[in-house]
Each structure stands twice: as C-alpha cells, then as structure tokens.
C-alpha cells in the first residue's frame, strides 16, 4: 500500500517548485498567476473559501511542462485561498516509481494530482488537463494552450473535494 503521507512530506512547496525552471518557464507561472487573479470569479473564490476539513494535493509535475505551469499554479491558487488545502510537488520520476505501480497506471501524465482527504486517503485524481479541455473540442484546446481555462482546473479540484464532503456527510 502506498504511503501518501510520506510522499507528501517528500514533496516540495509551490514556491520552491516554481523557481526550478528556466526564465521562460518561471515567467509562464507568473503569467498563469496573473490570469488566475483576473479570471476566477468571486463565486468560485467563495466556494474555495468554504471548504471544510483538510485536503492534500500530491502533485507530480515538472516545470518544463506547459500543462504543469498552468495547472499546478491553479491548484496553488486554491491553497492560497483556503489554507486547509495543501499542495506538495514531487518529480515525475518519483511518481513513476511510487504512484505508477500502486495505482496500476500505464504511465504518469503530468501534472498528475492525487487528491487526498485529511487522513491521506485518495479521494480523486486530476490528470494533465481540466475536464472541459479533455471533453471539449479544438476551441477549448486552443483557449487552454493560450493560458485560458485556468478556472476550470480550480473547479475540477473543487468538485472532487465537494463530492467527498457530501459523501462523508451523507
């Protein structure tokens, strides 16, 4: 069985992760942060602030990856709005050694986030891109590649947390 608590403890914080890249990669993270501040609605911010309980986002990511630059930044935005949601970032190679066999994956697509409850039990995953992009067409993919649709990443993570909350209460 996988020890998510240990893996989470081995992960880096977002600020350390965001400094590991080349100048253009670091700039892409800063651009994503600016877009998030402008794009995320007040209603979504309030939903994030209403999260009750502790949650952990164990994220496999590399800063050279454009999907990671966007989505890991969006997940960090959640942590900044709601301190009971923490994120730790591990390398793709660590995820391949730990998560790939434990979760019976064929490969680790990054970013790959395991959403954990307060007991470090898996309650969901986020893989590579928000569902709106995965299920959408060329227009959604193009908007995503241009740095739009960051709000959808926040919504996808929030949906996992809200579903878990509803199930644990019901």
Backbone as CSV, one residue per row, in Angstrom:
resi,resn,N_x,N_y,N_z,CA_x,CA_y,CA_z,C_x,C_y,C_z
1,UNK,0.837,-1.185,0.000,0.000,0.000,0.000,0.886,1.254,0.000
2,UNK,0.458,2.249,-0.682,1.241,3.472,-0.830,1.085,4.368,0.405
3,UNK,2.181,4.923,0.845,2.165,5.825,1.991,2.122,7.266,1.470
4,UNK,0.912,7.774,1.268,0.739,9.119,0.725,1.306,10.185,1.657
5,UNK,1.211,9.967,2.946,1.734,10.943,3.906,3.246,11.108,3.716
6,UNK,3.952,9.997,3.563,5.398,10.053,3.358,5.741,10.734,2.036
7,UNK,5.034,10.385,0.984,5.273,11.024,-0.313,4.999,12.522,-0.244
8,UNK,3.921,12.889,0.420,3.576,14.298,0.560,4.689,15.041,1.303
9,UNK,5.202,14.439,2.353,6.283,15.050,3.135,7.555,15.216,2.306
10,UNK,7.766,14.340,1.347,8.958,14.406,0.499,8.822,15.453,-0.605
11,UNK,7.612,15.935,-0.822,7.381,16.889,-1.899,7.851,18.294,-1.571
12,UNK,7.992,19.079,-2.618,8.394,20.479,-2.485,7.162,21.369,-2.424
13,UNK,7.313,22.501,-1.802,6.262,23.504,-1.837,6.233,24.186,-3.202
14,UNK,5.155,24.878,-3.476,4.985,25.512,-4.781,6.074,26.541,-5.077
15,UNK,6.412,27.373,-4.106,7.399,28.431,-4.365,8.750,27.837,-4.752
16,UNK,9.169,26.783,-4.071,10.424,26.119,-4.420,10.326,25.507,-5.816
17,UNK,9.211,24.860,-6.102,8.989,24.266,-7.424,9.039,25.329,-8.510
18,UNK,8.387,26.450,-8.283,8.264,27.498,-9.300,9.596,28.173,-9.613
19,UNK,10.593,27.977,-8.776,11.916,28.566,-9.024,12.868,27.608,-9.723
20,UNK,12.425,26.402,-10.040,13.333,25.382,-10.582,13.538,25.464,-12.085
21,UNK,12.797,26.288,-12.758,12.841,26.279,-14.212,13.709,27.346,-14.836
22,UNK,13.708,27.328,-16.152,14.366,28.355,-16.940,13.535,29.633,-16.864
23,UNK,14.114,30.730,-17.287,13.446,32.031,-17.176,12.067,32.032,-17.834
24,UNK,11.932,31.440,-19.000,10.645,31.406,-19.690,9.602,30.577,-18.958
25,UNK,10.040,29.506,-18.304,9.132,28.657,-17.541,8.639,29.371,-16.292
26,UNK,9.543,30.057,-15.622,9.175,30.833,-14.433,8.220,31.957,-14.837
27,UNK,8.483,32.583,-15.977,7.611,33.651,-16.481,6.218,33.114,-16.808
28,UNK,6.140,31.886,-17.323,4.839,31.281,-17.634,4.017,31.066,-16.361
29,UNK,4.668,30.697,-15.271,3.980,30.535,-13.992,3.460,31.886,-13.512
30,UNK,4.281,32.906,-13.631,3.849,34.252,-13.222,2.669,34.721,-14.066
31,UNK,2.691,34.421,-15.349,1.577,34.800,-16.230,0.302,34.052,-15.842
32,UNK,0.442,32.773,-15.501,-0.727,31.994,-15.075,-1.297,32.559,-13.779
33,UNK,-0.444,32.957,-12.856,-0.915,33.565,-11.599,-1.705,34.833,-11.869
34,UNK,-1.193,35.664,-12.770,-1.878,36.918,-13.100,-3.233,36.640,-13.743
35,UNK,-3.292,35.656,-14.634,-4.569,35.316,-15.278,-5.563,34.769,-14.270
36,UNK,-5.088,33.969,-13.347,-5.973,33.428,-12.312,-6.593,34.545,-11.487
37,UNK,-5.781,35.492,-11.095,-6.275,36.606,-10.284,-7.369,37.366,-11.026
38,UNK,-7.246,37.469,-12.329,-8.226,38.209,-13.128,-9.423,37.349,-13.541
39,UNK,-9.203,36.050,-13.728,-10.214,35.179,-14.325,-11.168,34.537,-13.323
40,UNK,-10.675,34.121,-12.182,-11.502,33.363,-11.242,-12.602,34.268,-10.688
41,UNK,-13.818,33.778,-10.777,-14.966,34.568,-10.332,-15.018,34.650,-8.810
42,UNK,-15.695,35.675,-8.329,-15.879,35.816,-6.877,-16.655,34.625,-6.321
43,UNK,-17.604,34.130,-7.088,-18.401,32.975,-6.648,-17.510,31.747,-6.442
44,UNK,-16.590,31.497,-7.380,-15.699,30.346,-7.238,-14.731,30.548,-6.081
45,UNK,-14.224,31.752,-5.922,-13.343,32.041,-4.783,-14.063,31.754,-3.468
46,UNK,-15.325,32.141,-3.387,-16.104,31.918,-2.162,-16.315,30.427,-1.917
47,UNK,-16.556,29.650,-2.977,-16.708,28.195,-2.823,-15.419,27.577,-2.266
48,UNK,-14.282,28.037,-2.766,-13.000,27.528,-2.273,-12.836,27.886,-0.800
49,UNK,-13.160,29.105,-0.440,-13.017,29.544,0.947,-13.944,28.774,1.886
50,UNK,-15.030,28.212,1.362,-15.993,27.468,2.180,-15.602,26.006,2.407
51,UNK,-14.504,25.557,1.812,-14.066,24.174,2.008,-13.863,23.935,3.502
52,UNK,-14.431,22.835,3.976,-14.270,22.457,5.381,-13.445,21.186,5.451
53,UNK,-12.542,21.141,6.392,-11.680,19.978,6.539,-10.372,20.163,5.805
54,UNK,-9.451,19.248,6.105,-8.141,19.304,5.472,-8.102,18.421,4.237
55,UNK,-7.405,18.915,3.221,-7.196,18.169,1.987,-5.771,18.403,1.530
56,UNK,-5.246,17.405,0.821,-3.870,17.461,0.348,-3.840,17.150,-1.141
57,UNK,-3.072,17.952,-1.869,-2.892,17.747,-3.303,-1.458,17.275,-3.513
58,UNK,-1.298,15.985,-3.767,0.013,15.410,-4.045,0.182,15.416,-5.555
59,UNK,1.053,16.302,-6.032,1.142,16.572,-7.458,2.492,16.164,-8.029
60,UNK,2.451,15.342,-9.074,3.648,15.010,-9.838,3.730,16.019,-10.977
61,UNK,4.847,16.737,-11.031,4.956,17.796,-12.038,6.414,18.125,-12.325
62,UNK,6.635,18.738,-13.470,7.935,19.274,-13.869,7.680,20.658,-14.449
63,UNK,8.513,21.608,-14.119,8.262,22.985,-14.533,8.437,23.202,-16.034
64,UNK,9.155,22.324,-16.721,9.311,22.470,-18.165,8.014,22.177,-18.908
65,UNK,7.068,21.552,-18.258,5.815,21.122,-18.880,4.775,22.255,-18.855
66,UNK,4.298,22.704,-20.025,3.301,23.782,-20.043,2.018,23.445,-19.271
67,UNK,1.571,22.186,-19.318,0.383,21.799,-18.542,0.634,21.995,-17.057
68,UNK,1.856,21.697,-16.608,2.203,21.881,-15.193,2.267,23.360,-14.834
69,UNK,2.844,24.162,-15.711,2.937,25.596,-15.453,1.545,26.168,-15.195
70,UNK,0.559,25.734,-15.950,-0.804,26.246,-15.811,-1.518,25.636,-14.607
71,UNK,-1.602,24.322,-14.594,-2.488,23.640,-13.653,-1.946,23.560,-12.233
72,UNK,-0.641,23.401,-12.072,-0.077,23.387,-10.719,-0.245,24.774,-10.095
73,UNK,-0.127,25.801,-10.924,-0.346,27.166,-10.445,-1.805,27.355,-10.033
74,UNK,-2.731,26.811,-10.810,-4.154,26.910,-10.458,-4.452,26.163,-9.160
75,UNK,-3.813,25.025,-8.957,-4.017,24.280,-7.715,-3.444,25.047,-6.522
76,UNK,-2.318,25.712,-6.736,-1.739,26.521,-5.670,-2.662,27.675,-5.309
77,UNK,-3.362,28.205,-6.288,-4.326,29.272,-6.065,-5.377,28.830,-5.042
78,UNK,-5.778,27.559,-5.135,-6.730,27.002,-4.170,-6.128,27.063,-2.767
79,UNK,-4.878,26.630,-2.632,-4.203,26.628,-1.329,-4.055,28.030,-0.756
80,UNK,-3.869,28.992,-1.631,-3.715,30.372,-1.166,-5.048,30.934,-0.668
81,UNK,-6.143,30.525,-1.298,-7.469,30.973,-0.857,-7.949,30.206,0.371
82,UNK,-7.569,28.941,0.457,-8.035,28.084,1.547,-6.842,27.310,2.117
83,UNK,-6.272,27.795,3.213,-5.074,27.175,3.790,-5.254,25.736,4.274
84,UNK,-6.489,25.235,4.375,-6.674,23.841,4.778,-6.470,22.882,3.602
85,UNK,-6.195,23.432,2.430,-5.847,22.626,1.261,-4.366,22.883,0.987
86,UNK,-3.555,21.846,1.134,-2.106,21.978,0.951,-1.662,21.207,-0.283
87,UNK,-0.625,21.720,-0.923,-0.091,21.053,-2.105,1.394,20.758,-1.888
88,UNK,1.821,19.569,-2.313,3.232,19.203,-2.351,3.514,18.625,-3.730
89,UNK,4.680,18.961,-4.261,5.003,18.582,-5.630,6.190,17.627,-5.630
90,UNK,5.993,16.497,-6.289,7.060,15.513,-6.456,7.412,15.442,-7.942
91,UNK,8.567,14.914,-8.240,9.009,14.798,-9.630,8.238,13.689,-10.357
92,UNK,8.269,13.769,-11.655,7.641,12.735,-12.478,8.314,11.386,-12.223
93,UNK,9.629,11.389,-12.086,10.322,10.118,-11.866,9.955,9.499,-10.514
94,UNK,9.790,10.323,-9.477,9.350,9.783,-8.184,7.935,9.214,-8.308
95,UNK,7.084,9.912,-9.034,5.715,9.426,-9.242,5.727,8.105,-10.007
96,UNK,6.608,7.989,-10.983,6.684,6.741,-11.743,7.135,5.586,-10.856
97,UNK,8.031,5.864,-9.923,8.487,4.809,-9.010,7.425,4.467,-7.965
98,UNK,6.643,5.455,-7.529,5.713,5.254,-6.412,4.260,5.078,-6.849
99,UNK,3.769,6.026,-7.630,2.348,6.037,-7.971,1.990,5.079,-9.098
100,UNK,2.860,4.959,-10.092,2.569,4.133,-11.254,2.209,2.700,-10.858
101,UNK,3.064,2.027,-10.072,2.696,0.657,-9.697,1.530,0.597,-8.706
102,UNK,1.482,1.526,-7.770,0.449,1.484,-6.732,-0.942,1.742,-7.305
103,UNK,-1.023,2.588,-8.323,-2.321,2.932,-8.904,-2.584,2.192,-10.213
104,UNK,-1.697,1.271,-10.565,-1.817,0.466,-11.784,-1.993,1.337,-13.026
105,UNK,-1.147,2.364,-13.132,-1.180,3.253,-14.285,-0.250,2.725,-15.373
106,UNK,-0.574,3.036,-16.639,0.332,2.655,-17.719,1.464,3.665,-17.866
107,UNK,1.189,4.939,-17.522,2.212,5.977,-17.495,1.707,7.130,-16.645
108,UNK,2.627,7.976,-16.217,2.254,9.143,-15.421,2.232,10.351,-16.350
109,UNK,1.040,10.857,-16.595,0.877,12.080,-17.380,0.885,13.248,-16.410
110,UNK,1.692,14.255,-16.715,1.824,15.361,-15.770,1.128,16.605,-16.269
111,UNK,0.605,17.406,-15.329,0.599,17.113,-13.908,-0.390,15.999,-13.579
112,UNK,-0.014,15.220,-12.599,-0.868,14.160,-12.070,-1.034,14.465,-10.588
113,UNK,-2.251,14.727,-10.184,-2.516,15.083,-8.795,-3.424,14.050,-8.151
114,UNK,-2.981,13.541,-7.019,-3.821,12.681,-6.197,-4.410,13.592,-5.124
115,UNK,-5.731,13.696,-5.093,-6.416,14.499,-4.085,-6.669,13.586,-2.893
116,UNK,-6.192,14.036,-1.729,-6.256,13.233,-0.508,-7.095,13.939,0.545
117,UNK,-7.825,13.160,1.339,-8.566,13.762,2.454,-7.625,13.969,3.636
118,UNK,-8.158,14.409,4.746,-7.351,14.706,5.923,-6.650,13.506,6.519
119,UNK,-7.082,12.300,6.162,-6.436,11.070,6.636,-5.459,10.525,5.593
120,UNK,-5.166,11.342,4.569,-4.272,10.971,3.473,-4.800,9.768,2.692
121,UNK,-6.114,9.713,2.535,-6.747,8.690,1.715,-7.129,9.314,0.378
122,UNK,-6.877,8.574,-0.690,-7.169,9.087,-2.026,-8.675,9.246,-2.226
123,UNK,-9.079,10.443,-2.692,-10.497,10.679,-2.980,-10.719,11.051,-4.442
124,UNK,-9.649,11.222,-5.195,-9.786,11.543,-6.607,-8.443,11.880,-7.222
125,UNK,-8.466,12.074,-8.547,-7.254,12.448,-9.264,-7.560,13.509,-10.309
126,UNK,-6.549,14.274,-10.630,-6.571,15.229,-11.730,-5.417,14.819,-12.636
127,UNK,-5.713,14.609,-13.920,-4.685,14.158,-14.843,-4.528,15.145,-15.995
128,UNK,-3.414,15.813,-16.026,-2.918,16.622,-17.134,-3.703,17.892,-17.455
129,UNK,-4.987,17.791,-17.726,-5.775,18.950,-18.161,-7.169,18.905,-17.540
130,UNK,-7.823,20.077,-17.440,-9.193,20.083,-16.903,-10.157,19.319,-17.824
131,UNK,-11.221,18.804,-17.224,-12.194,18.012,-17.977,-12.819,18.786,-19.131
132,UNK,-12.994,20.075,-18.984,-13.570,20.878,-20.074,-12.688,20.802,-21.313
133,UNK,-11.386,20.720,-21.130,-10.458,20.606,-22.251,-10.439,19.167,-22.771
134,UNK,-10.380,18.202,-21.857,-10.351,16.797,-22.237,-11.598,16.431,-23.042
135,UNK,-12.757,16.899,-22.587,-14.026,16.554,-23.249,-14.425,17.534,-24.339
136,UNK,-13.688,18.628,-24.472,-14.044,19.666,-25.427,-13.456,19.425,-26.798
137,UNK,-13.597,20.429,-27.603,-13.103,20.352,-28.969,-11.864,21.201,-29.162
138,UNK,-11.607,21.513,-30.409,-10.414,22.286,-30.768,-10.426,23.686,-30.160
139,UNK,-11.599,24.303,-30.059,-11.684,25.659,-29.495,-11.245,25.666,-28.026
140,UNK,-11.684,24.678,-27.266,-11.287,24.592,-25.852,-9.791,24.320,-25.728
141,UNK,-9.283,23.435,-26.575,-7.855,23.123,-26.533,-7.026,24.360,-26.876
142,UNK,-7.445,25.105,-27.867,-6.711,26.310,-28.243,-6.752,27.360,-27.129
143,UNK,-7.927,27.566,-26.552,-8.050,28.519,-25.440,-7.157,28.096,-24.279
144,UNK,-7.144,26.817,-23.995,-6.305,26.278,-22.923,-4.828,26.539,-23.201
145,UNK,-4.402,26.264,-24.418,-2.997,26.469,-24.795,-2.594,27.937,-24.711
146,UNK,-3.566,28.831,-24.830,-3.296,30.259,-24.719,-3.340,30.742,-23.272
147,UNK,-3.482,29.796,-22.355,-3.446,30.149,-20.934,-4.802,30.481,-20.351
148,UNK,-5.848,30.226,-21.103,-7.195,30.428,-20.589,-7.655,29.133,-19.909
149,UNK,-8.841,29.154,-19.370,-9.488,27.985,-18.755,-8.793,27.510,-17.479
150,UNK,-8.050,28.398,-16.831,-7.429,28.037,-15.555,-8.478,27.846,-14.466
151,UNK,-9.557,28.575,-14.581,-10.647,28.447,-13.613,-11.194,27.018,-13.616
152,UNK,-11.178,26.377,-14.769,-11.701,25.013,-14.862,-10.869,24.025,-14.047
153,UNK,-9.572,24.265,-13.939,-8.740,23.413,-13.081,-9.173,23.558,-11.626
154,UNK,-9.391,24.779,-11.200,-9.869,25.034,-9.840,-11.208,24.325,-9.629
155,UNK,-12.093,24.429,-10.610,-13.411,23.787,-10.492,-13.298,22.265,-10.422
156,UNK,-12.394,21.674,-11.206,-12.231,20.214,-11.182,-11.764,19.730,-9.812
157,UNK,-10.776,20.397,-9.229,-10.286,20.003,-7.897,-11.380,20.226,-6.855
158,UNK,-12.056,21.346,-6.956,-13.134,21.658,-6.013,-14.256,20.625,-6.103
159,UNK,-14.573,20.168,-7.290,-15.620,19.155,-7.460,-15.251,17.855,-6.738
160,UNK,-13.997,17.464,-6.794,-13.549,16.254,-6.095,-13.719,16.438,-4.587
161,UNK,-13.295,17.592,-4.089,-13.392,17.862,-2.651,-14.846,17.949,-2.205
162,UNK,-15.673,18.656,-2.957,-17.089,18.792,-2.587,-17.818,17.453,-2.633
163,UNK,-17.502,16.622,-3.610,-18.122,15.292,-3.697,-17.742,14.455,-2.475
164,UNK,-16.470,14.508,-2.090,-16.016,13.768,-0.919,-16.712,14.248,0.328
165,UNK,-16.841,15.549,0.452,-17.501,16.151,1.628,-18.945,15.692,1.719
166,UNK,-19.644,15.726,0.588,-21.045,15.307,0.556,-21.186,13.830,0.908
167,UNK,-20.269,12.992,0.391,-20.317,11.556,0.676,-20.010,11.277,2.146
168,UNK,-19.072,12.020,2.724,-18.724,11.774,4.126,-19.800,12.250,5.082
169,UNK,-20.592,13.233,4.644,-21.692,13.732,5.484,-22.949,12.899,5.321
170,UNK,-23.077,12.260,4.157,-24.309,11.534,3.873,-24.149,10.118,4.097
